[in-house]
Amino acid sequence: MPFLMNRAAFAQTETKTDVTMSPAVKTNSFKMGSYTVTVISDGLRVSEKPQETFGTNQSPEAVAELLQANFLPTEKFVNGFSPTLVDIGTDVILFDTGMGEGGRTAGAGQLVAGMQAAGYTPDQVTVVVITHMHGDHIGGLMEGGQPTFKNARYVAGQTEFDFWKDPARAGTPAENGHKGVLEKVVPLAEKMTFVADGGDVVSGITGMAAFGHSPGHMIYRIESDGKALILTADTANHFVLSLQRPDWEVRFDMDKTAAAATRKKVFDMIATDRLPFVGYHMPFPAVGFVEKLDQGYRFVPETYQFEL
């Protein structure tokens, strides 16, 4: 299936803080063994002052220096959101659901349109896997108060679900996330099963604990015909600032020490085993490799590796 994109989305010369760029249907499909993997852009958001999000335990000058060294602007950054569909023949499995209807007025919430462009409908999804329960991952679970993927069962980590559902979150910084889970996830709980580290979604798709970004953040290893791919979700949230400096703190990581340790563990494995990965916030099409570099890792975007 072709790589679909609207180049006008990248032609904008003026943006505002925390706005989503022009909505564009963007998908990228490739074969991984006998499976078809389709990465879908749910939208792009431009924000200012990257040093207030990444490297919060560093000086603003250090963050700016690293951005400049990588040919990136120092005052703004673009964050993408990339749910992933894995068609294994017997199941169509969706990993994360984007912003949903709540993000659509700002240009996000493009998952369903992207699925349709790639030849799928929401009714074809048989399994929805939630890597963690931040709003940009669960927002698309419901549409108009009804399940978006009405024929699906749901899979999540037990630790993650228990944390966000707990009424103890009320009155804490996690209160808004708690409300989002009550609205989007709890109504689906009867159709939900839970996985822990090493647990299978289906044969060939295995959950791996990657706690830190959130209390029960999970990643997934996908294997088919001797090939493997890692879905790293939010283990790293920027292809330079989080990968080249995995020790740098990120504002959205709930346990910053654990998140840094998880980044190094996961990307050491990916680099050592030379595995491809899909990162939810990597530059679209969000697929690539890493090699060890200096204090961290260098992101190597995929080009034609999956075409041959």
C-alpha positions in Angstrom: 0.0 0.0 0.0 1.4 3.5 -0.8 2.7 6.1 1.5 0.0 8.7 1.5 0.7 12.2 2.5 -0.4 15.7 1.9 2.8 17.8 1.5 0.8 20.9 2.2 0.9 19.9 5.8 4.6 20.6 5.8 4.4 23.8 3.8 3.2 26.0 6.6 5.6 28.8 7.6 3.8 30.1 10.6 2.4 28.1 13.5 1.1 28.7 17.0 2.0 27.1 20.2 0.3 23.7 20.8 -1.7 23.7 17.6 -2.1 20.7 15.3 -0.9 21.1 11.8 -3.2 20.9 8.8 -5.1 17.6 8.9 -3.7 15.2 6.3 -4.4 11.5 5.7 -1.0 9.8 6.0 -0.4 6.1 6.1 2.6 3.8 5.6 2.1 0.1 5.1 4.8 -2.6 4.8 5.3 -6.3 5.2 6.9 -7.8 8.3 7.1 -11.6 7.7 3.6 -12.7 6.8 2.0 -9.7 8.6 1.0 -6.3 7.1 1.9 -3.4 9.3 0.2 0.0 8.7 1.3 3.1 10.6 -1.3 5.9 10.6 -0.7 9.5 11.4 -3.4 10.8 13.8 -2.1 14.3 13.5 0.9 16.6 14.1 1.2 19.2 16.8 3.6 22.2 16.9 4.7 23.4 20.3 7.1 26.1 21.5 10.0 25.9 23.9 11.2 22.3 23.6 13.4 22.8 26.6 10.3 23.0 28.8 9.3 19.5 27.7 12.6 17.7 27.1 15.8 17.9 29.1 14.0 19.6 32.0 17.0 18.7 34.2 19.4 20.4 31.8 20.0 24.0 31.0 18.0 25.6 28.1 21.4 26.2 26.4 22.3 22.5 26.4 18.9 21.6 24.9 19.3 24.2 22.2 22.8 23.1 21.4 21.7 19.5 20.8 18.9 20.7 18.6 21.1 22.9 16.6 23.7 20.1 16.2 20.9 18.0 14.6 19.7 20.8 12.2 16.5 21.4 14.3 15.0 24.7 15.4 15.5 25.6 19.0 12.2 27.4 19.7 9.6 25.0 18.3 9.2 21.3 17.8 6.7 19.0 16.1 5.1 16.1 17.8 3.4 13.3 15.8 0.9 10.6 17.0 1.1 7.3 15.2 -1.3 4.4 16.0 -0.3 1.2 14.3 -2.5 -1.5 12.7 -1.1 -5.1 12.4 -3.0 -7.4 10.0 -2.0 -11.0 10.8 -4.7 -12.6 8.6 -6.8 -14.1 11.4 -6.9 -10.8 13.4 -6.6 -7.1 12.7 -4.9 -5.6 15.7 -4.8 -1.9 16.5 -2.2 -0.5 18.8 -3.5 2.8 20.4 -6.2 5.1 19.1 -5.0 8.6 18.9 -6.8 11.8 20.0 -10.3 10.8 18.7 -13.1 13.2 18.2 -11.9 15.6 20.9 -8.8 16.4 18.9 -10.5 16.8 15.5 -11.2 20.5 15.7 -7.5 21.1 15.9 -6.7 18.7 13.1 -6.0 15.5 15.0 -8.2 12.5 15.3 -7.3 11.3 11.9 -7.1 7.5 12.7 -10.3 6.4 11.2 -9.7 8.4 8.0 -6.2 6.9 7.8 -7.5 3.4 8.3 -10.0 3.9 5.5 -7.3 5.3 3.2 -5.3 2.1 3.9 -8.3 -0.1 3.1 -9.6 -0.9 6.6 -12.8 0.0 8.5 -13.2 0.2 12.3 -15.5 -2.8 12.2 -12.7 -4.9 10.9 -10.6 -4.4 14.0 -10.7 -7.5 16.2 -8.3 -6.5 18.9 -7.4 -3.0 20.3 -4.2 -2.9 22.4 -3.7 0.1 24.6 0.0 0.6 25.4 -0.9 3.1 28.2 -3.7 5.3 29.1 -2.6 8.9 28.3 -5.2 10.9 26.4 -3.5 10.8 23.0 -3.6 6.9 23.1 -7.2 6.4 24.4 -9.0 9.3 22.8 -10.2 7.4 19.8 -11.7 4.5 21.7 -15.2 6.1 21.7 -17.0 8.1 19.1 -20.3 9.8 20.0 -20.5 7.9 23.2 -20.2 4.5 21.5 -17.3 2.2 20.9 -15.4 3.1 17.7 -14.3 -0.5 17.2 -17.5 -2.3 18.0 -16.3 -5.8 17.1 -13.0 -5.6 19.0 -11.8 -7.0 22.3 -9.4 -4.9 24.3 -6.0 -5.6 25.8 -4.1 -3.4 28.3 -1.7 -3.7 31.2 -3.3 -4.5 34.5 -1.0 -2.1 36.4 -1.9 0.8 34.1 -5.6 0.2 34.3 -5.6 -0.1 38.0 -3.7 3.1 38.5 -5.8 5.3 36.3 -9.2 3.8 37.4 -8.4 4.3 41.1 -10.5 7.1 42.7 -7.3 8.1 44.6 -6.3 10.0 41.5 -9.0 12.6 42.2 -7.4 15.8 43.5 -4.0 14.9 42.2 -2.1 15.9 39.0 -3.4 12.7 37.5 -7.1 13.7 37.9 -7.7 14.6 34.3 -6.2 11.3 33.1 -8.4 9.5 35.6 -11.5 11.2 34.2 -10.4 10.3 30.6 -10.1 6.6 31.6 -13.5 6.7 33.3 -15.0 8.1 30.1 -13.1 6.1 27.4 -11.8 2.9 28.9 -14.0 1.8 31.8 -17.1 1.4 29.6 -15.1 -1.2 27.7 -13.8 -3.1 30.7 -16.1 -6.1 30.2 -14.4 -6.8 26.9 -10.9 -6.2 28.2 -8.2 -8.7 29.1 -4.9 -7.8 30.8 -1.4 -8.7 30.0 1.8 -8.5 32.1 5.4 -8.7 31.1 5.8 -11.7 28.7 2.1 -12.1 28.2 0.7 -12.7 24.7 -1.9 -10.6 22.9 -2.1 -13.4 20.3 0.5 -15.9 19.3 3.5 -13.9 18.0 2.7 -10.6 19.8 4.1 -10.3 23.2 3.8 -7.6 25.9 6.9 -6.2 27.6 6.9 -4.1 30.7 8.4 -0.6 30.0 7.3 1.3 33.1 8.2 4.9 33.8 6.5 7.1 31.2 3.4 5.9 33.0 3.0 3.5 35.9 2.1 0.5 33.7 3.4 1.5 30.2 3.8 -1.5 28.0 5.6 -2.1 24.7 5.1 -5.0 22.3 7.3 -7.4 20.3 5.8 -8.6 17.0 7.3 -11.7 15.4 6.4 -13.4 12.1 8.4 -15.8 9.9 11.6 -15.2 11.8 11.4 -11.4 11.6 10.7 -9.1 14.6 9.5 -5.5 15.2 9.2 -3.6 18.5 6.3 -1.2 19.1 8.0 1.2 21.6 5.0 3.4 22.3 6.2 6.4 24.4 9.4 4.9 25.6 11.1 7.8 23.7 9.1 10.9 22.8 11.6 12.7 20.6 13.9 11.2 18.0 16.8 13.4 19.1 16.2 14.7 22.6 15.0 11.4 24.0 17.2 9.0 22.0 20.6 10.8 21.9 20.2 11.8 25.6 18.1 9.0 27.2 19.0 10.3 30.7 17.5 13.7 30.1 14.2 14.1 31.9 10.9 14.5 30.0 8.1 16.5 31.5 5.5 13.9 30.6 7.3 11.0 32.1 5.6 10.3 35.4 8.6 8.4 37.0 11.5 10.1 35.4 14.2 7.8 36.8 12.4 4.7 35.8 11.6 6.2 32.3 15.3 6.9 31.7 16.3 3.3 32.8 13.6 1.9 30.6 14.8 3.9 27.6 18.3 2.6 27.9 17.1 -1.0 28.4 14.7 -1.0 25.5 17.0 0.8 23.0 20.1 -1.1 24.0 18.1 -4.2 23.0 16.9 -2.7 19.8 20.4 -1.5 18.8 22.1 -4.7 19.8 19.7 -6.9 18.0 19.4 -4.5 15.0 15.6 -4.6 15.2 13.2 -2.2 13.5 10.8 -0.3 15.8 7.7 1.9 15.6 7.8 4.8 18.0 4.5 6.5 18.6 6.1 10.0 18.5 8.9 9.4 16.0 8.8 11.4 12.8 6.3 9.9 10.5 6.2 7.2 9.2 7.6 6.6 12.7 9.5 3.5 11.7 13.3 3.1 12.0 16.3 1.7 13.7 18.8 2.9 16.3 22.5 2.6 16.6 24.5 3.3 19.8 26.0 6.8 19.7 28.0 8.7 22.3 25.7 8.9 25.4 22.7 7.4 23.7 21.4 6.4 20.3 21.0 7.7 16.7 17.7 7.3 15.0 17.9 5.8 11.5 14.6 6.2 9.6 13.6 3.3 7.4 13.8 3.8 3.7 13.4 0.8 1.5 14.3 -2.0 3.9 10.7 -3.4 3.9 10.3 -3.1 0.1 12.8 -5.8 -0.8 
